[in-house]
Amino acid sequence: MSALAFASPLILIALVTLPAIWWLLRLTPPRPKAEVFPPLAILASVLKRQETPAKSPWWLTLLRMLMAAALIFAIADPVMNPRTGSLSTVGPLALVVDNSWSTARDWERRVETADMLIGDAENADLPVAIVFTADANHDAVPGSAAAAREKLMAARPKPLVPDRERAAAALTEAFNGTRPGTVALLSDGVATPQDPDMMSALESLSPADMRLIEGDGGQAVALTSATNNAGAMSVTAARLTREASATYTVNALDQQGRSLASGALSFAPGAATATAEISAPFELRNDFARLSIDNAASAGAVHLLDDGFKRRRVALIAGDGGNDMQPLLLPLYYISRALQPYADLIEPKGADLAASIPDILQQNPSAIIMADIGRLPAETYEPLQRWISRGGMLIRFAGPRLAAAPTDDPLVPVILRRGERALGGALSWAEPQPLADFPTFGPFAGMPRATDVTVKRQVLAEPTPDLAERTWASLADGTPLVTTQQIDAGRIVLFHVSAEATWSDLPLSGTFVEMLRRIVQLSRAGGAQSTGQSAEAAAALPPYRLLNATGVLTADTAAAKPITLTAGQVPVASLDHPPGLYGSEDGFTAVNLLPADAELNPIALNGTGMTVTREALIGREAISLRPALFTAALLMLLLDSLIVLFMNGAFARTPRAARSTAAILMLALLPFAFAPTESRAQDLKPGDEQALERLDTTHLAYVVTGEADVDKLSEQGLEGLSQFLTYRTTLEPGAPVGLDITKDELSFYPIIYWPISATAPMPTQAAISRIDAYMRNGGTVLFDTRDQLSSLDAGGAPSANGQRLQEILANIDIPPLEPTPENHVLTRTFYLLSSFPGRYSGSPLWVEARQDARNSGSQLSSTGDGVTPLLITGNDFAGAWAIDDTGRAVLPTVPPDEMQREYAYRAGVNIMMYMLTGNYKADQVHVPALLERLGQ
């Protein structure tokens, strides 16, 4: 195909007249200059020498020559890239037409080009075979030109990637040894992995002529992925033409097609991909239904979004607030790091679960994660169960508190055995257990087994007939690691290990991140409305709405088949499953055209044994230059006229334009002098001065029970301990403080002494919840039944005070307890003690159990730096510490022994130092073991 041709080439003979025209124009002088006749003007010009040019200036002559040449060329009607090739008459014409997603822009020109080729075959009386690469079925048998033209007019672009190999195979089978004359591939310009196989199939036909005809496929641009990040939605796109820079606008649309937000998609020169950021609030981004490139109407320029793309709101709740100075020991540290890229995390405003859980539920989270919470406030169970039944997902992690919780917890997916299984314990294994292969059902299907994860402790599930079906992950010995239970539209999931790295290596692995991401992705975006599918084994979803080639969702789903989803795999469009939404109005899954890592590369058919001729579509490339040449000639004529007018003095008398004078702006703004306002310190509110005093000085606090004698004894006891601390240590506490736990601020005090009295009014549930929150935030409560309590088991008959303590602790999530071990940090915080007597000496001091230290046989009493949140005794500490105004003991010890009182004071000093310097003293306990390991 030549680059330039003329419709009337004989007109070009007129070009031989250009030299004559040049000679005539050079000899033709310009018109004489007209002069004004007044006498003075005549006299003034008498002395002037009258000169007239003998010929035109050369540049004016050249301009007129160019104008004449443009007219001659325009009459000859030049055409750029005209179609001059002819079909080979060796055999039939074979047309392979791409009707893929990127042909929607120039489909009409493709039809015109194919129709032109069919017309040439009809004139040459050649059969025609035509196939379309995006069609499911091919009729490639050569037939009449009229039949081929009928197929062409009925064809439409499809929202699919072309399958050229299948079309070429159909041609090979249809020709069955017959040699085609011309094989023409009307391509969209985008390469596919099957192109080499297609060329091999076409090469086996041995055509006499092979043509590649491309259109506007070079303008193809497609969206490949979208990620709903923390602050914005990140959208990635690919393009075919990469030489120049380009900028597109990506619009985010809702289900009604309204534009909610947009972002700029900027391709750098030479770049194949680009990323756009669509900034919008979290709630608005969750309303995005699809993304679309502006002014690029194709199925590739649209990216559908389903419930899986919506960003989840996940609430995090921990049983122990931990120590911010040791973030790696915090229960929620690894969970928050794992979910931050995929979800919006919210945490309760306070540690009081009775108040924070209803507040969280009002925010309608998709999932709630609880780390080591054994027992919830009684009033929170019902709203949590309602939230789960409406579609919420509760994810729980085990820990000491959950292991010690009652086994009838309705918010646990399986029945748990009391206690936990630990390395070296009663229910133990000889070696840490690795993970088993993930089952083929559930959200972890397809994930590789983590070989670097071992488990040292876990909570065990009681065997039930359906336990295997409800186990999403297990250990190598078959015990469950992750279990689940479906409750109406919601779900409960339990990790049988802790959320930090004390029980297993799982939180330190990438497997933990992927497991959490997949589980959270199963939750409903919003917690109440279902737009996702079940987490169970693969489900077949019928087509609900499908994209057409121009990127519009339609209800025409007859050509699509139901799609089977596999957990952990993103579905990709195919001939049987075109891009669109699969499911129903209640819940659907988006199937997009291209995978996330797709790139658009230009088709390259050269390099084979066959010579390929590249052509362009006639609708765009066959361009007549006649209008442009006539326009150029007209412009040169106007320029010539202006030059002649200027040379003849037509503009000589035009007055000069007056110079414009810029106005000077006067700045007369004077600074305003603002008189300084009088500032006053804000008046302190009634309770602020007292709060400042509490923060400035350490105070020992006790719970006001409402019984005057008990409260008086508590005040005298803490006053005695305060004076002892002042005399024996550097701590100088202030006066003891009596607390009303229903309204007073508790966080000012490191420890609260609570004397239990069965005859005192029972604290309200709100007060107990405040105490629970105080302990979660790092505070410690010293419960004293004052009855020489010797056991917390229900096997013995507890005293009245002991029964009251059980009633108070019934709705508090307490960790497992044990009598203070001999090597506990409490025994050596300040004094070296072997017991903790008070007025009595028969009751042990109960503290939080540290199972790791006991099971491993280590000399350490704690696996972390946390301080026990509660202490329980029956030795009546306040009775031993109490002094009157003269400094004398109020009550005798039982039996009377002043050394017992001395040890009671020392026990109080150790407890206070443990509360204030627990982390430091725990480190000192580690020193001997460290020195032993270092060999020193």
Number of C-alpha atoms within 10 A of each C-alpha: 14 11 12 15 18 20 13 13 13 10 15 16 10 13 12 9 11 14 11 10 14 15 12 14 20 17 12 12 14 16 11 10 9 8 9 8 9 9 9 10 11 12 11 10 12 10 8 8 7 7 7 11 12 11 15 15 13 12 9 15 19 14 16 20 17 15 20 20 19 21 18 19 21 24 19 21 19 21 19 15 19 19 18 9 9 12 20 19 16 14 18 26 30 28 23 23 26 29 27 27 28 35 29 25 20 16 20 14 17 29 20 16 20 25 18 14 21 27 16 16 22 16 10 14 13 24 22 26 25 28 28 30 25 25 20 12 12 18 15 24 19 20 16 17 24 14 14 21 19 11 15 20 12 7 16 20 22 26 31 27 24 28 22 27 21 22 27 27 17 18 26 20 14 16 17 10 11 14 17 27 22 25 27 24 22 25 25 29 24 22 20 18 10 13 18 17 15 19 18 16 20 22 18 12 20 17 21 17 19 22 16 19 21 21 25 20 21 18 15 22 23 27 29 22 20 21 16 22 21 17 15 16 25 17 22 19 28 25 23 22 20 20 12 10 12 15 11 16 16 25 21 25 21 19 11 7 11 12 15 16 17 20 19 17 21 17 22 15 12 11 17 18 23 18 18 21 20 23 17 15 12 20 13 12 24 21 17 25 22 19 22 24 25 13 10 22 18 27 30 30 26 28 27 26 27 20 25 20 22 26 26 28 25 30 24 20 24 22 28 24 19 21 18 9 10 12 12 14 20 22 27 24 14 21 19 18 10 21 18 14 16 21 24 19 18 16 15 17 12 15 25 22 25 22 19 18 25 15 13 20 18 9 14 18 24 30 33 29 21 21 27 26 23 26 21 21 20 12 15 15 17 10 13 19 16 14 22 25 18 19 24 31 29 27 23 28 23 24 29 25 22 30 24 20 21 14 16 10 16 11 21 20 24 25 17 21 17 16 19 24 18 22 20 18 16 10 12 16 15 10 11 17 20 21 22 19 18 20 17 16 18 24 25 23 19 16 16 11 14 17 11 13 19 18 22 22 27 25 26 21 19 11 13 9 7 9 19 16 14 20 23 24 26 21 18 15 11 12 21 25 22 20 22 22 18 17 17 12 18 25 23 22 24 24 21 28 30 24 29 24 18 19 21 20 19 24 21 16 14 13 19 18 18 16 17 17 18 16 17 26 23 21 31 28 27 23 26 19 15 21 20 19 20 16 20 16 15 16 16 14 19 18 26 22 22 25 27 23 25 21 24 15 18 12 12 13 18 8 12 19 16 16 21 15 16 20 21 14 9 13 19 15 19 19 18 12 25 27 32 30 25 27 21 14 11 10 18 24 26 26 26 29 29 22 15 15 11 15 19 21 17 17 16 15 17 11 9 12 9 18 14 18 14 14 18 19 20 19 15 14 16 16 14 19 17 19 11 12 21 18 14 16 21 15 13 18 16 10 14 17 12 13 12 14 11 12 14 15 11 11 10 9 7 7 7 6 6 6 6 6 6 6 6 6 6 6 6 6 6 6 6 6 6 6 6 6 6 5 6 6 5 6 7 9 8 8 8 11 10 12 12 11 13 16 12 11 15 19 23 23 23 26 21 21 23 13 12 10 10 18 18 14 21 29 25 23 25 27 26 24 27 24 19 20 20 14 11 11 12 8 17 16 18 17 17 20 19 19 18 15 20 16 10 11 13 20 15 19 19 19 26 24 23 21 26 24 22 15 12 14 10 14 13 12 17 16 16 22 23 24 22 27 26 25 27 22 19 21 23 22 22 21 22 25 26 22 20 21 23 17 18 15 8 9 7 9 10 18 14 15 21 23 17 19 21 15 13 16 13 15 17 22 24 24 26 19 21 18 18 21 19 14 15 19 26 29 20 19 24 18 14 13 15 16 19 26 28 30 26 26 21 18 23 21 23 23 23 21 19 21 19 22 14 16 14 13 10 12 15 21 23 24 13 17 17 19 22 22 22 20 21 23 29 28 28 27 31 31 25 30 30 24 22 14 10 6 12 10 19 16 16 15 23 15 10 12 11 13 10 20 23 16 19 28 25 23 26 23 23 22 22 21 20 22 21 15 13 20 18 12 18 24 15 15 19 15 12 14 14 12 10 9 9 8 7 7
